[in-house]
Amino acid sequence: MKQRYYSKVDAWLFIALAAPFIALVLFFIVPEDPFNDVWGFIIPTIIVAFCYLIIFLCLPCYYEIDGKYLRIRSGIIVKRDLLIPEIREVKDSHDPITAPAMSLKRICITTKGGSEALISPKNKEEFIASLLRINPNIKCSK
């Protein structure tokens, strides 16, 4: 049975994603266009392309427990599968390094091979409990 946990989303991320849209609206609201016709086309095109890039790279962001696998998905790029029986430790983290997580309230998952994954499920406790049902040997620390 698959269980899907979506990423928690911080308020700062909403602001960062809204900024290009606000810039686009402001660009068209300015009463006198300080740019010539070429810039009036190029700047909005760049802003819209940037918005689509962010959306395709970030959304959807979720973590799925499927049998013995933890599937980490974020946008069109991140597709990572971890074997739950190989997870050694789960601990709280606020590491700002780039990760398939839309919040800085993260958990760091360490496998027996030493690889790590930073994720930010909405309900951390329920997510960790689901992992522990499959692998009760996972060490949990704060």
Z-matrix of the N, CA and C atoms (Angstrom, degrees):
N
C 1 1.450
C 2 1.533 1 109.69
N 3 1.300 2 116.56 1 129.39
C 4 1.456 3 121.12 2 179.71
C 5 1.517 4 110.89 3 -84.54
N 6 1.330 5 113.77 4 138.83
C 7 1.455 6 120.46 5 173.40
C 8 1.525 7 106.63 6 -123.44
N 9 1.316 8 116.71 7 126.28
C 10 1.457 9 120.86 8 -178.42
C 11 1.517 10 109.72 9 -111.70
N 12 1.328 11 114.63 10 131.66
C 13 1.460 12 122.74 11 178.19
C 14 1.527 13 107.99 12 -122.21
N 15 1.322 14 115.90 13 119.25
C 16 1.461 15 119.28 14 179.77
C 17 1.524 16 110.10 15 -83.49
N 18 1.310 17 114.79 16 156.25
C 19 1.456 18 120.59 17 -179.20
C 20 1.529 19 110.79 18 -71.00
N 21 1.308 20 114.54 19 141.70
C 22 1.453 21 120.35 20 171.39
C 23 1.524 22 106.77 21 -69.18
N 24 1.335 23 117.76 22 144.64
C 25 1.457 24 121.61 23 -178.40
C 26 1.526 25 108.50 24 -120.03
N 27 1.330 26 116.12 25 122.64
C 28 1.466 27 121.48 26 178.44
C 29 1.522 28 110.74 27 -79.55
N 30 1.339 29 115.81 28 154.28
C 31 1.463 30 121.69 29 179.54
C 32 1.529 31 111.43 30 -62.47
N 33 1.329 32 118.15 31 -36.23
C 34 1.464 33 120.32 32 -178.90
C 35 1.519 34 111.13 33 -61.58
N 36 1.332 35 116.80 34 -29.53
C 37 1.460 36 119.95 35 179.62
C 38 1.527 37 110.84 36 -70.29
N 39 1.339 38 116.29 37 -38.39
C 40 1.460 39 119.23 38 175.56
C 41 1.530 40 110.55 39 -59.77
N 42 1.319 41 115.91 40 -42.11
C 43 1.467 42 120.51 41 179.94
C 44 1.526 43 109.87 42 -64.46
N 45 1.322 44 116.59 43 -44.72
C 46 1.469 45 120.28 44 -179.34
C 47 1.530 46 111.48 45 -64.16
N 48 1.329 47 117.28 46 -37.71
C 49 1.462 48 120.25 47 179.12
C 50 1.529 49 111.90 48 -75.95
N 51 1.328 50 116.68 49 -28.39
C 52 1.467 51 120.19 50 179.96
C 53 1.523 52 112.13 51 -78.33
N 54 1.329 53 118.06 52 -24.97
C 55 1.468 54 121.57 53 -175.50
C 56 1.529 55 113.46 54 -55.54
N 57 1.337 56 120.13 55 -47.40
C 58 1.469 57 118.72 56 179.05
C 59 1.538 58 112.91 57 -63.34
N 60 1.334 59 117.11 58 -36.05
C 61 1.464 60 119.73 59 178.55
C 62 1.533 61 110.35 60 -67.18
N 63 1.332 62 116.67 61 -40.18
C 64 1.464 63 120.94 62 177.32
C 65 1.528 64 109.87 63 -64.05
N 66 1.330 65 116.52 64 -41.46
C 67 1.472 66 120.10 65 177.90
C 68 1.522 67 110.82 66 -61.67
N 69 1.312 68 117.01 67 -39.03
C 70 1.463 69 120.77 68 179.37
C 71 1.532 70 111.13 69 -64.84
N 72 1.325 71 116.18 70 -44.44
C 73 1.467 72 120.45 71 178.88
C 74 1.524 73 110.05 72 -63.23
N 75 1.337 74 116.46 73 -45.98
C 76 1.463 75 120.16 74 179.74
C 77 1.522 76 111.67 75 -62.18
N 78 1.300 77 116.83 76 -34.67
C 79 1.459 78 120.86 77 179.62
C 80 1.530 79 110.64 78 -59.03
N 81 1.324 80 116.61 79 -38.56
C 82 1.459 81 119.89 80 -178.40
C 83 1.530 82 113.16 81 -87.58
N 84 1.335 83 117.59 82 -16.21
C 85 1.459 84 120.77 83 -179.75
C 86 1.525 85 111.60 84 -83.71
N 87 1.323 86 117.18 85 -27.69
C 88 1.466 87 120.74 86 -178.21
C 89 1.535 88 108.11 87 -53.48
N 90 1.368 89 116.80 88 125.00
C 91 1.460 90 119.47 89 -173.61
C 92 1.533 91 114.57 90 -62.67
N 93 1.295 92 117.94 91 -40.64
C 94 1.456 93 120.52 92 179.22
C 95 1.517 94 108.16 93 -113.76
N 96 1.300 95 115.52 94 125.52
C 97 1.464 96 120.91 95 -179.21
C 98 1.521 97 109.45 96 -76.55
N 99 1.351 98 117.77 97 110.67
C 100 1.461 99 119.88 98 -179.10
C 101 1.530 100 112.24 99 -74.98
N 102 1.317 101 117.54 100 -7.69
C 103 1.460 102 121.62 101 -178.47
C 104 1.523 103 109.60 102 -106.27
N 105 1.296 104 115.62 103 157.90
C 106 1.458 105 118.20 104 174.53
C 107 1.522 106 109.60 105 -79.06
N 108 1.322 107 117.53 106 -177.79
C 109 1.469 108 121.90 107 -175.19
C 110 1.526 109 113.62 108 -60.57
N 111 1.321 110 117.68 109 -34.38
C 112 1.462 111 120.58 110 -179.30
C 113 1.523 112 110.03 111 -64.91
N 114 1.343 113 117.10 112 -48.26
C 115 1.467 114 120.25 113 179.90
C 116 1.526 115 111.00 114 -66.81
N 117 1.303 116 117.10 115 -30.34
C 118 1.464 117 120.94 116 177.79
C 119 1.513 118 112.36 117 -64.52
N 120 1.317 119 117.85 118 -19.25
C 121 1.462 120 122.60 119 175.87
C 122 1.528 121 111.35 120 -98.31
N 123 1.331 122 117.07 121 -40.70
C 124 1.469 123 121.61 122 -174.29
C 125 1.527 124 111.98 123 -68.77
N 126 1.311 125 118.06 124 -47.19
C 127 1.474 126 120.63 125 -175.89
C 128 1.534 127 111.55 126 -61.87
N 129 1.341 128 120.04 127 -50.83
C 130 1.476 129 117.92 128 177.33
C 131 1.532 130 112.88 129 -60.81
N 132 1.319 131 117.39 130 -35.59
C 133 1.470 132 120.46 131 178.79
C 134 1.518 133 110.84 132 -63.57
N 135 1.317 134 117.27 133 -42.55
C 136 1.471 135 121.31 134 178.29
C 137 1.525 136 110.40 135 -64.40
N 138 1.330 137 116.90 136 -42.32
C 139 1.470 138 120.27 137 -179.39
C 140 1.526 139 110.34 138 -64.16
N 141 1.316 140 117.72 139 -44.86
C 142 1.469 141 121.09 140 -180.00
C 143 1.535 142 110.31 141 -64.81
N 144 1.333 143 117.34 142 -42.55
C 145 1.473 144 120.73 143 178.25
C 146 1.526 145 110.46 144 -61.26
N 147 1.325 146 117.35 145 -41.33
C 148 1.467 147 121.67 146 178.26
C 149 1.528 148 110.30 147 -62.03
N 150 1.329 149 117.24 148 -43.02
C 151 1.471 150 121.04 149 179.35
C 152 1.523 151 110.95 150 -61.19
N 153 1.335 152 116.85 151 -46.23
C 154 1.465 153 120.10 152 178.51
C 155 1.528 154 111.59 153 -63.51
N 156 1.315 155 117.44 154 -38.78
C 157 1.458 156 121.03 155 178.03
C 158 1.519 157 110.87 156 -60.21
N 159 1.318 158 116.89 157 -47.29
C 160 1.466 159 121.21 158 179.38
C 161 1.529 160 110.17 159 -60.61
N 162 1.312 161 116.78 160 -44.91
C 163 1.467 162 120.53 161 -178.47
C 164 1.532 163 110.88 162 -62.78
N 165 1.327 164 117.43 163 -46.14
C 166 1.466 165 120.42 164 -178.96
C 167 1.523 166 112.69 165 -68.38
N 168 1.319 167 117.94 166 -28.59
C 169 1.459 168 120.60 167 179.65
C 170 1.526 169 112.43 168 -80.87
N 171 1.316 170 117.45 169 -26.95
C 172 1.472 171 120.56 170 -172.75
C 173 1.522 172 114.83 171 -105.35
N 174 1.300 173 118.30 172 -32.86
C 175 1.450 174 120.34 173 -169.99
C 176 1.519 175 111.64 174 -110.89
N 177 1.286 176 119.77 175 142.35
C 178 1.455 177 126.88 176 -9.43
C 179 1.530 178 110.98 177 -77.55
N 180 1.295 179 116.32 178 157.23
C 181 1.468 180 121.68 179 177.27
C 182 1.529 181 107.43 180 -125.51
N 183 1.330 182 115.45 181 111.79
C 184 1.459 183 119.78 182 -178.81
C 185 1.522 184 110.40 183 -151.70
N 186 1.333 185 113.81 184 168.48
C 187 1.462 186 122.23 185 -179.53
C 188 1.529 187 105.99 186 -130.82
N 189 1.319 188 115.89 187 128.61
C 190 1.455 189 120.22 188 -174.19
C 191 1.520 190 110.06 189 -122.58
N 192 1.317 191 115.60 190 129.22
C 193 1.458 192 121.16 191 173.53
C 194 1.517 193 106.38 192 -96.83
N 195 1.326 194 114.74 193 115.46
C 196 1.460 195 121.95 194 -175.52
C 197 1.528 196 107.95 195 -129.96
N 198 1.324 197 115.34 196 97.22
C 199 1.467 198 119.69 197 -176.65
C 200 1.517 199 109.91 198 65.97
N 201 1.321 200 117.15 199 -117.72
C 202 1.464 201 121.80 200 -179.73
C 203 1.524 202 112.35 201 -100.06
N 204 1.330 203 116.70 202 11.69
C 205 1.462 204 120.41 203 -178.67
C 206 1.522 205 112.01 204 -113.24
N 207 1.320 206 114.70 205 142.70
C 208 1.460 207 122.66 206 168.30
C 209 1.520 208 105.29 207 -105.90
N 210 1.315 209 116.00 208 113.76
C 211 1.460 210 121.18 209 -178.98
C 212 1.530 211 108.62 210 -101.18
N 213 1.319 212 115.26 211 122.11
C 214 1.468 213 122.00 212 -179.56
C 215 1.524 214 107.10 213 -106.14
N 216 1.325 215 116.14 214 123.42
C 217 1.458 216 121.00 215 -178.08
C 218 1.528 217 109.72 216 -130.96
N 219 1.328 218 114.83 217 134.97
C 220 1.461 219 120.82 218 175.61
C 221 1.519 220 108.92 219 -150.12
N 222 1.307 221 115.63 220 110.35
C 223 1.452 222 120.92 221 179.03
C 224 1.511 223 112.48 222 61.89
N 225 1.334 224 114.87 223 -150.35
C 226 1.464 225 119.98 224 -177.03
C 227 1.521 226 112.60 225 -92.93
N 228 1.331 227 117.43 226 -3.94
C 229 1.463 228 119.93 227 -174.34
C 230 1.522 229 113.50 228 -104.13
N 231 1.331 230 117.84 229 -49.82
C 232 1.468 231 120.62 230 -172.19
C 233 1.522 232 110.85 231 -84.63
N 234 1.315 233 114.53 232 114.82
C 235 1.463 234 122.83 233 174.16
C 236 1.526 235 105.87 234 -139.54
N 237 1.325 236 115.41 235 97.19
C 238 1.463 237 120.39 236 -175.53
C 239 1.524 238 108.65 237 -127.09
N 240 1.321 239 115.58 238 135.71
C 241 1.464 240 121.68 239 178.10
C 242 1.522 241 109.27 240 -118.52
N 243 1.327 242 115.76 241 130.27
C 244 1.469 243 121.60 242 175.92
C 245 1.521 244 108.43 243 -117.23
N 246 1.308 245 115.95 244 141.39
C 247 1.467 246 120.35 245 173.26
C 248 1.528 247 108.04 246 -79.93
N 249 1.307 248 117.26 247 121.70
C 250 1.466 249 121.05 248 -178.09
C 251 1.526 250 111.62 249 -62.80
N 252 1.345 251 121.13 250 -37.90
C 253 1.460 252 119.98 251 177.33
C 254 1.539 253 113.21 252 -62.46
N 255 1.327 254 117.78 253 -17.34
C 256 1.468 255 120.86 254 179.06
C 257 1.524 256 113.14 255 -94.67
N 258 1.334 257 117.27 256 -0.92
C 259 1.464 258 119.77 257 177.76
C 260 1.514 259 108.22 258 -74.64
N 261 1.331 260 115.43 259 127.81
C 262 1.450 261 121.70 260 -177.33
C 263 1.521 262 111.66 261 -99.13
N 264 1.347 263 117.34 262 -40.33
C 265 1.462 264 120.54 263 -173.19
C 266 1.519 265 110.77 264 -148.04
N 267 1.333 266 114.01 265 147.31
C 268 1.462 267 122.47 266 173.30
C 269 1.520 268 106.15 267 -131.17
N 270 1.346 269 115.91 268 124.82
C 271 1.474 270 118.90 269 -179.59
C 272 1.519 271 110.08 270 -141.54
N 273 1.340 272 115.53 271 154.95
C 274 1.464 273 121.32 272 177.22
C 275 1.516 274 109.91 273 -65.31
N 276 1.338 275 115.19 274 148.30
C 277 1.451 276 120.24 275 179.62
C 278 1.524 277 109.20 276 -151.89
N 279 1.307 278 114.91 277 150.35
C 280 1.468 279 121.84 278 172.60
C 281 1.523 280 109.13 279 -127.43
N 282 1.309 281 115.60 280 25.22
C 283 1.459 282 121.97 281 -177.96
C 284 1.525 283 109.60 282 -64.06
N 285 1.337 284 118.08 283 123.94
C 286 1.468 285 120.32 284 -177.17
C 287 1.531 286 114.47 285 -82.48
N 288 1.323 287 117.39 286 4.40
C 289 1.466 288 120.08 287 -178.61
C 290 1.534 289 109.52 288 -59.02
N 291 1.311 290 116.01 289 151.19
C 292 1.461 291 121.39 290 179.83
C 293 1.524 292 110.13 291 -57.66
N 294 1.325 293 114.92 292 129.62
C 295 1.463 294 120.56 293 -177.77
C 296 1.521 295 108.78 294 -157.68
N 297 1.333 296 117.27 295 162.08
C 298 1.462 297 119.87 296 175.59
C 299 1.529 298 110.16 297 -76.27
N 300 1.319 299 115.19 298 65.35
C 301 1.454 300 122.66 299 -177.67
C 302 1.521 301 107.79 300 -146.07
N 303 1.322 302 117.10 301 134.64
C 304 1.455 303 121.08 302 -177.79
C 305 1.525 304 111.58 303 -104.49
N 306 1.317 305 115.28 304 20.51
C 307 1.454 306 122.09 305 178.12
C 308 1.524 307 108.17 306 -145.67
N 309 1.325 308 116.17 307 154.24
C 310 1.463 309 119.72 308 175.27
C 311 1.531 310 111.44 309 -88.35
N 312 1.321 311 117.42 310 -5.60
C 313 1.465 312 121.67 311 173.72
C 314 1.519 313 106.13 312 -87.96
N 315 1.317 314 115.16 313 89.11
C 316 1.460 315 122.07 314 -169.85
C 317 1.511 316 112.54 315 -116.20
N 318 1.319 317 113.82 316 170.06
C 319 1.459 318 120.22 317 167.48
C 320 1.521 319 107.23 318 -123.59
N 321 1.313 320 114.12 319 144.72
C 322 1.457 321 121.06 320 178.57
C 323 1.528 322 107.10 321 -105.19
N 324 1.311 323 115.97 322 122.88
C 325 1.463 324 122.16 323 178.87
C 326 1.522 325 107.59 324 -104.05
N 327 1.329 326 116.55 325 124.05
C 328 1.460 327 121.97 326 178.65
C 329 1.519 328 109.27 327 -112.99
N 330 1.326 329 115.60 328 132.77
C 331 1.470 330 120.13 329 179.79
C 332 1.527 331 110.02 330 -98.15
N 333 1.325 332 116.04 331 171.22
C 334 1.470 333 121.03 332 179.01
C 335 1.519 334 111.59 333 -61.39
N 336 1.307 335 117.38 334 -30.30
C 337 1.466 336 121.37 335 178.77
C 338 1.520 337 113.14 336 -77.00
N 339 1.336 338 117.02 337 -6.79
C 340 1.462 339 121.09 338 178.05
C 341 1.521 340 114.33 339 94.61
N 342 1.326 341 117.74 340 -4.12
C 343 1.460 342 118.18 341 178.19
C 344 1.526 343 109.68 342 -75.54
N 345 1.331 344 115.44 343 153.77
C 346 1.458 345 121.16 344 -177.59
C 347 1.517 346 110.26 345 -125.30
N 348 1.320 347 115.39 346 153.77
C 349 1.455 348 122.51 347 174.05
C 350 1.521 349 107.68 348 -137.45
N 351 1.322 350 116.39 349 129.31
C 352 1.459 351 121.75 350 175.54
C 353 1.519 352 108.25 351 -101.43
N 354 1.327 353 116.21 352 124.02
C 355 1.460 354 120.95 353 179.19
C 356 1.524 355 109.06 354 -137.96
N 357 1.330 356 116.48 355 166.03
C 358 1.466 357 120.17 356 -178.75
C 359 1.525 358 111.53 357 -138.83
N 360 1.327 359 117.94 358 71.41
C 361 1.465 360 118.89 359 178.52
C 362 1.531 361 111.36 360 -65.98
N 363 1.335 362 116.53 361 146.73
C 364 1.470 363 120.81 362 -179.57
C 365 1.523 364 111.66 363 -56.34
N 366 1.322 365 116.94 364 -49.95
C 367 1.460 366 121.23 365 -178.70
C 368 1.527 367 108.41 366 -108.74
N 369 1.332 368 115.51 367 88.77
C 370 1.471 369 120.37 368 -175.48
C 371 1.521 370 112.51 369 -59.95
N 372 1.327 371 116.56 370 -43.60
C 373 1.461 372 119.81 371 -175.77
C 374 1.529 373 111.46 372 -62.86
N 375 1.315 374 116.38 373 -44.80
C 376 1.470 375 120.10 374 179.39
C 377 1.530 376 110.55 375 -65.78
N 378 1.332 377 116.84 376 -39.28
C 379 1.455 378 121.59 377 179.03
C 380 1.528 379 110.73 378 -62.70
N 381 1.334 380 116.52 379 -47.60
C 382 1.465 381 120.94 380 -179.72
C 383 1.530 382 110.41 381 -64.60
N 384 1.334 383 117.12 382 -39.46
C 385 1.469 384 120.65 383 177.61
C 386 1.535 385 110.65 384 -61.04
N 387 1.329 386 116.68 385 -37.89
C 388 1.471 387 119.94 386 177.50
C 389 1.524 388 111.29 387 -64.94
N 390 1.328 389 116.48 388 -39.84
C 391 1.469 390 119.85 389 177.05
C 392 1.525 391 110.93 390 -64.95
N 393 1.335 392 116.12 391 -41.71
C 394 1.470 393 120.85 392 -178.22
C 395 1.530 394 112.45 393 -66.35
N 396 1.324 395 117.44 394 -29.14
C 397 1.470 396 119.86 395 177.05
C 398 1.531 397 110.41 396 -64.56
N 399 1.324 398 116.44 397 -31.94
C 400 1.467 399 120.82 398 -179.71
C 401 1.528 400 110.60 399 -87.60
N 402 1.332 401 116.34 400 -39.15
C 403 1.470 402 121.00 401 -179.45
C 404 1.528 403 109.01 402 -133.41
N 405 1.340 404 117.33 403 90.54
C 406 1.470 405 120.08 404 -178.13
C 407 1.535 406 113.84 405 -70.09
N 408 1.334 407 117.45 406 -5.26
C 409 1.481 408 121.07 407 -179.39
C 410 1.535 409 112.88 408 -88.16
N 411 1.326 410 117.24 409 2.74
C 412 1.467 411 119.91 410 -179.93
C 413 1.523 412 108.60 411 -70.34
N 414 1.335 413 115.63 412 129.31
C 415 1.459 414 121.63 413 177.15
C 416 1.533 415 107.67 414 -84.78
N 417 1.317 416 116.27 415 126.60
C 418 1.463 417 121.69 416 -179.78
C 419 1.526 418 107.80 417 -110.71
N 420 1.329 419 116.28 418 126.94
C 421 1.460 420 120.68 419 177.98
C 422 1.517 421 109.68 420 -139.74
N 423 1.297 422 115.08 421 156.83
C 424 1.471 423 121.58 422 -178.83
C 425 1.504 424 110.67 423 -100.76
